[in-house]
């Protein structure tokens, strides 16, 4: 398994894959550790999570540079990612006990009933390369604190990040076996899911990978959570602040160099403000600097792999062939590294690749619509349903339309983002289940009903 710098093509380090025997030992160790870890008082688990946040902050520059070297993330974004990981640790360190406290219910006289939240066991996390620390910590922070143990199968192009994350938990004082990195290929995932020692699985990644994991987990009757792709609409209505929408829209499309599931990808603009938006939006995209991701002034770094550049370029060319107009970008740079320039396609037909596929790179597709009704129709005209953004000066209108958009989250006058305090996840082919907030920590627990009847209580209660 190789770690390759996408900005230079340099091989940074080579790692040996774990053998089947090593994976087997890791599963054994996880189960042994789980029996002790689940009994550890939750306040002790929260203290360890607080310590993990400290380790992240103490080593912020080291981890940020590792992300930048290994997958090309601009260094300022990499630092922000480390801090966000520390934030999610802080959040659950403060609130996990509240979220997992017994929920007392009403029941018969002379009885007590409650819901107890108990850990499931070993959970496999299959994680992507685009946010190599954040995607893992938003899984690990809640679910390890809930008493589960975690096994990480990270993307094969970020093995250094995978190892570093395991070291964070080790340095924070977590017992061996609570969090384990498995350096294995995707062909090992099915066997691990089917193993009796594994209780559940979560995946963030492509639709194809999600379908495969869901099929395997379903056949084993094991809980799964999937966060898959997105083709997020960014709707600009006739009463929107066009300047603000264009500025934020460029940021929303190119965050992480355009490699984000919740990046704005389809810009759906009312014809009354279409020309003004395209002009301002194109200017914003043109102003972004592309280059060395270690340079703090760089906005757009390289794409993580060479094949990803080819995929984006094919989608852009296919959309132009279908009738879209190229406003800026769209040409492969003649320079070293996996770079693709900020690109704007306008007047995009609804059957063009940029309309029907997820474009995972800094290329935006702009659509013209005649009404808010058509805007919502185009927004929902996708197999995905992860996030959406609506821009309007009328916040009541924005909330009303937000309820009509088929997505797991809708932001009005703001770009789509994940936040430890609010649930995150999708619908349709963007997956199922929720991460973060209280709902996220409940995904991998047994919501056990406990009914305690007094010996003196009634004995003639009807049962199901």
C-alpha positions in Angstrom: 0.0 0.0 0.0 1.6 3.3 -1.1 1.2 6.9 0.0 1.7 9.2 -3.0 1.9 13.0 -3.0 -0.8 14.0 -5.6 0.9 17.4 -6.1 4.2 15.9 -7.2 3.7 12.2 -7.9 6.3 11.4 -5.3 5.9 8.1 -3.3 6.1 9.2 0.3 6.0 5.8 2.0 5.1 2.1 1.4 3.2 0.1 3.9 2.7 -3.6 4.2 -0.9 -4.8 4.1 -2.1 -6.7 7.1 -2.3 -10.4 6.6 -5.5 -12.5 7.2 -3.8 -13.7 10.4 -3.3 -10.2 11.6 -6.9 -9.2 10.9 -8.0 -12.3 12.8 -5.9 -11.3 15.8 -7.3 -7.7 15.6 -10.8 -9.0 15.7 -10.0 -11.2 18.7 -8.4 -8.4 20.5 -11.3 -6.1 19.8 -13.8 -8.5 21.3 -11.7 -9.1 24.4 -11.3 -5.4 24.9 -15.0 -4.7 24.3 -15.9 -6.9 27.3 -13.9 -4.6 29.6 -14.5 -1.3 27.7 -18.3 -1.6 27.8 -18.2 -1.8 31.6 -16.0 1.3 31.9 -18.0 4.2 33.4 -19.1 6.6 30.7 -17.5 9.5 32.5 -14.1 7.7 32.2 -14.7 7.2 28.5 -15.5 10.9 28.2 -12.3 11.9 29.9 -10.3 9.9 27.4 -12.2 11.5 24.6 -11.2 15.0 26.0 -7.6 13.8 26.0 -7.9 12.8 22.3 -9.0 16.4 21.6 -5.9 17.6 23.3 -3.6 15.2 21.4 -5.2 16.5 18.1 -4.5 20.1 19.0 -1.0 19.4 20.3 -0.1 17.8 17.0 -2.2 20.0 14.6 0.6 21.0 12.3 1.9 17.4 12.0 -1.5 16.0 11.1 -2.3 18.8 8.8 0.9 18.4 6.8 0.3 14.6 6.6 -3.1 15.2 5.1 -1.8 17.8 2.6 1.1 15.5 1.5 -1.0 12.4 1.3 -4.2 13.6 -0.4 -3.4 17.1 -1.5 -5.7 19.1 0.8 -4.7 22.8 1.0 -2.9 23.3 4.3 -5.3 25.9 5.7 -8.2 23.4 5.2 -6.1 20.6 6.7 -5.5 22.6 9.9 -9.2 23.4 10.1 -10.0 19.7 9.7 -7.8 18.8 12.7 -9.6 21.4 14.8 -13.0 20.1 13.7 -12.0 16.7 14.8 -11.0 18.1 18.2 -14.4 19.9 18.3 -16.4 16.7 17.8 -14.3 15.1 20.6 -15.1 18.0 22.9 -18.8 17.8 22.0 -19.3 14.2 22.9 -17.0 14.4 25.9 -19.4 17.0 27.2 -22.7 15.4 26.2 -22.4 11.7 25.6 -23.6 10.9 29.1 -26.7 13.0 28.6 -27.5 11.4 25.2 -27.1 7.9 26.6 -28.9 8.4 29.9 -31.8 6.0 30.6 -35.1 7.3 29.1 -37.8 6.7 31.7 -41.2 5.9 30.2 -44.7 5.7 31.5 -46.2 2.3 32.1 -48.5 0.3 34.4 -49.0 1.2 38.1 -46.5 -0.5 40.4 -44.0 -0.8 37.6 -41.1 1.1 36.1 -40.1 1.1 32.4 -37.2 2.6 30.6 -35.0 2.6 27.5 -31.4 1.7 28.1 -28.7 2.6 25.5 -26.1 -0.2 25.4 -23.2 -0.7 23.0 -23.4 -3.3 20.2 -19.7 -4.4 20.1 -17.1 -4.1 17.3 -18.1 -1.7 14.5 -16.2 -1.6 11.2 -15.7 1.9 9.7 -15.0 2.0 5.9 -13.8 5.5 5.3 -12.9 7.7 2.3 -9.8 9.8 1.5 -11.3 13.2 1.0 -11.6 14.2 4.7 -9.2 11.5 6.0 -9.3 12.6 9.7 -12.8 14.1 10.0 -14.7 11.2 8.5 -13.1 8.9 11.0 -13.5 11.1 14.1 -17.2 11.8 13.5 -17.6 8.0 13.7 -15.2 7.3 16.4 -15.9 10.1 18.9 -19.6 9.1 19.6 -19.4 5.4 19.1 -16.3 4.6 21.2 -17.7 6.8 23.9 -20.9 4.8 23.7 -18.9 1.7 24.7 -18.3 0.2 21.2 -14.9 -0.7 19.8 -13.9 0.4 16.3 -12.0 -1.1 13.4 -11.0 1.2 10.6 -10.6 0.2 7.0 -9.4 3.5 5.5 -8.9 4.4 1.8 -5.8 2.8 0.4 -4.3 6.2 -0.6 -4.2 7.6 3.0 -2.5 4.8 5.0 -0.4 7.4 6.9 -3.5 9.2 8.1 -5.0 5.8 9.1 -2.0 5.0 11.2 -1.8 8.5 12.7 -5.5 8.3 13.9 -4.8 5.0 15.7 -1.9 6.8 17.4 -4.1 9.6 18.5 -6.3 7.2 20.5 -3.2 5.4 21.8 -1.5 8.6 23.0 -4.8 9.7 24.6 -4.7 6.6 26.8 -7.3 4.3 25.2 -6.8 0.6 25.9 -5.3 -1.4 23.1 -8.1 -2.9 20.9 -10.6 0.0 21.4 -9.6 1.5 18.0 -7.6 -0.5 15.5 -6.5 0.4 11.9 -6.6 -2.4 9.4 -4.4 -1.8 6.4 -6.3 -4.0 4.0 -7.8 -3.8 0.5 -11.5 -3.5 -0.3 -11.6 -7.2 -1.0 -11.2 -7.9 2.7 -14.3 -5.9 3.8 -16.9 -8.5 3.0 -15.1 -11.2 5.1 -14.8 -8.8 8.1 -18.5 -7.9 7.9 -19.5 -11.5 7.8 -17.3 -12.4 10.8 -19.4 -13.3 13.9 -17.1 -11.0 16.0 -18.3 -7.9 14.1 -21.6 -6.3 15.2 -22.1 -3.5 12.7 -20.6 -1.4 9.8 -20.6 2.1 8.7 -19.4 3.4 5.3 -18.8 6.8 3.8 -18.0 6.5 0.1 -19.3 5.8 -3.4 -22.8 4.5 -4.2 -21.3 1.3 -5.5 -19.3 0.6 -2.4 -22.4 1.4 -0.3 -24.6 -1.0 -2.2 -22.0 -3.8 -1.7 -21.6 -3.1 2.0 -25.4 -2.9 2.5 -25.9 -6.2 0.7 -23.4 -8.0 2.8 -24.6 -6.5 6.1 -28.2 -7.2 5.2 -27.5 -10.8 4.5 -25.9 -11.1 7.9 -28.7 -9.1 9.6 -26.2 -6.5 10.9 -26.8 -2.8 11.4 -25.3 -0.5 8.8 -25.1 3.3 8.2 -24.2 4.7 4.8 -23.2 8.2 3.8 -22.8 8.1 0.0 -22.5 10.5 -2.8 -24.3 13.7 -3.5 -25.2 16.1 -6.4 -26.2 18.9 -4.1 -28.4 21.7 -5.6 -27.6 25.3 -4.9 -30.9 27.2 -5.6 -30.7 31.0 -6.3 -34.2 32.5 -6.3 -35.3 35.8 -7.9 -35.1 37.7 -4.6 -31.7 36.4 -3.5 -28.7 38.5 -2.6 -26.8 37.5 -5.8 -23.4 38.8 -4.7 -23.5 36.8 -1.4 -24.8 33.7 -3.3 -22.1 33.9 -5.9 -19.3 34.4 -3.3 -20.6 31.6 -1.1 -21.4 29.4 -4.1 -17.8 29.5 -5.3 -16.6 28.4 -1.8 -19.3 25.7 -1.7 -18.3 24.2 -5.0 -14.5 24.3 -4.4 -14.2 23.4 -0.8 -11.5 20.7 -0.4 -10.6 21.4 -4.1 -14.2 20.3 -5.1 -13.8 16.9 -3.5 -16.7 16.8 -1.1 -20.0 14.9 -1.1 -21.8 18.0 0.2 -20.1 20.4 -2.2 -22.6 22.4 -4.2 -22.6 20.9 -7.6 -25.7 22.0 -9.5 -26.5 25.7 -9.4 -30.1 26.3 -10.2 -30.8 29.9 -10.9 -34.0 31.9 -11.5 -33.9 33.6 -14.9 -34.5 37.0 -13.3 -31.0 36.9 -11.7 -29.3 34.3 -14.0 -27.1 36.6 -16.0 -25.9 38.5 -13.0 -25.2 35.4 -11.0 -23.3 33.7 -13.8 -21.1 36.9 -14.2 -20.4 37.2 -10.5 -20.0 33.5 -9.9 -17.6 33.1 -12.8 -15.5 36.0 -11.5 -15.3 34.3 -8.1 -14.3 31.0 -9.6 -11.6 32.7 -11.8 -10.1 34.5 -8.8 -9.3 31.3 -7.0 -5.6 30.3 -7.0 -4.6 26.8 -7.9 -1.2 25.3 -7.0 1.0 24.0 -4.2 -1.3 22.9 -1.4 1.5 23.7 1.2 1.2 27.3 0.2 -1.2 29.1 2.6 -2.4 31.3 -0.3 -3.6 28.3 -2.4 -7.3 27.9 -2.7 -7.4 24.8 -5.0 -4.9 21.9 -4.5 -4.5 18.8 -6.6 -7.1 16.2 -7.0 -6.3 13.1 -4.9 -5.5 10.8 -7.8 -4.8 11.0 -11.5 -7.9 9.0 -12.5 -10.1 11.5 -10.6 -8.8 14.3 -12.9 -9.7 12.2 -15.9 -13.2 11.5 -14.6 -14.0 15.2 -14.0 -12.6 16.2 -17.4 -14.6 13.5 -19.2 -17.8 14.8 -17.5 -17.0 18.4 -18.4 -16.3 17.5 -22.1 -19.4 15.3 -22.2 -21.5 18.1 -20.9 -20.2 20.5 -23.5 -20.9 18.0 -26.2 -24.5 17.7 -24.8 -25.0 21.5 -25.3 -23.5 23.2 -22.1 -21.4 26.3 -22.6 -18.0 26.6 -21.0 -17.6 29.9 -19.2 -14.2 29.3 -17.6 -11.8 26.4 -17.0 -12.3 23.0 -18.6 -8.8 22.5 -19.8 -6.2 20.2 -18.4 -3.2 22.1 -17.0 0.2 21.5 -18.6 2.0 21.0 -15.3 3.1 18.4 -12.8 0.5 17.0 -10.4 -3.1 16.0 -10.5 -4.6 19.5 -11.0 -7.9 20.6 -12.5 -8.9 24.2 -12.7 -12.1 25.8 -11.3 -14.6 25.3 -14.1 -18.1 26.8 -14.8 -20.6 25.2 -17.2 -23.6 27.3 -18.1 -26.9 26.6 -19.8 -26.5 23.0 -18.9 -29.0 20.5 -20.4 -30.8 18.3 -17.8 -29.5 15.2 -19.5 -25.8 16.2 -19.5 -23.3 14.3 -17.4 -22.9 17.3 -15.1 -26.6 17.1 -14.4 -27.1 13.4 -14.0 -23.8 12.3 -12.3 -21.9 13.4 -9.2 -19.0 15.6 -10.3 -16.3 15.1 -7.7 -14.0 18.0 -8.6 -14.1 21.9 -9.0 -16.5 22.0 -11.9 -19.9 23.7 -11.5 -23.0 23.2 -13.6 -25.4 26.2 -13.8 -29.1 25.7 -14.8 -31.6 28.4 -15.8 -35.2 28.1 -14.4 -38.3 30.2 -14.8 -40.0 29.8 -11.4 -39.5 28.5 -7.8 -41.6 25.5 -8.7 -39.2 24.6 -11.6 -36.3 25.2 -9.3 -37.5 22.7 -6.8 -38.3 20.2 -9.6 -34.7 20.5 -11.0 -33.3 20.3 -7.5 -35.1 17.0 -6.9 -34.3 15.6 -10.4 -31.4 13.5 -9.1 -30.9 10.0 -7.6 -29.0 11.7 -4.8 -30.3 13.4 -1.7 -27.6 14.5 0.6 -27.7 18.3 1.0 -29.1 21.4 -0.6 -28.8 25.2 -0.3 -31.5 27.8 -1.0 -30.9 31.5 -1.4 -33.7 34.0 -0.9 -34.2 37.3 1.1 -37.5 35.9 2.3 -36.6 33.4 5.1 -40.2 32.1 5.4 -40.1 31.3 1.7 -36.8 29.6 2.2 -38.0 27.4 5.0 -41.2 26.5 3.1 -39.2 25.4 0.0 -36.6 23.7 2.1 -39.3 21.3 3.3 -40.0 20.4 -0.4 -36.4 19.5 -1.2 -35.5 15.8 -1.1 -32.4 15.9 0.9 -31.1 14.9 4.3 -30.2 18.6 5.1 -31.2 21.9 3.6 -29.5 25.2 4.4 -31.1 28.5 3.6 -28.7 31.4 2.8 -25.7 29.2 3.8 -23.6 26.5 2.3 -24.1 22.9 3.3 -21.8 21.8 6.1 -21.6 19.1 8.8 -21.6 20.2 12.4 -21.3 18.0 15.5 -24.4 19.6 17.0 -26.8 18.7 14.1 -27.7 15.3 12.5 -26.0 14.5 9.2 -27.0 12.0 6.5 -28.9 11.5 3.3 -31.9 10.0 1.5 -32.3 8.2 -1.8 -29.0 7.0 -3.2 -27.1 9.2 -0.8 -27.6 6.6 1.9 -29.4 6.1 5.2 -28.8 6.6 8.9 -27.5 9.6 10.7 -24.2 10.7 12.1 -23.4 13.4 14.7 -25.6 15.0 17.4 -27.8 12.8 19.6 -29.3 10.9 16.7 -25.8 9.9 15.6 -24.7 8.3 18.8 -27.9 6.2 18.9 -27.1 4.5 15.6 -24.9 1.8 17.1 -26.5 1.1 20.4 -29.1 -1.4 21.5 -32.1 0.7 22.5 -33.2 -1.8 25.1 -36.6 -1.7 26.8 -36.5 -2.6 30.4 -39.8 -3.2 32.3 -39.6 -3.8 36.1 -42.9 -4.9 37.7 -43.4 -4.8 41.4 -44.4 -8.3 42.9 -47.5 -6.6 44.2 -48.5 -5.3 40.8 -51.3 -6.5 38.5 -50.8 -10.0 36.9 -53.6 -9.8 34.4 -52.0 -7.5 31.9 -52.6 -8.3 28.2 -49.5 -9.3 26.3 -48.6 -9.3 22.6 
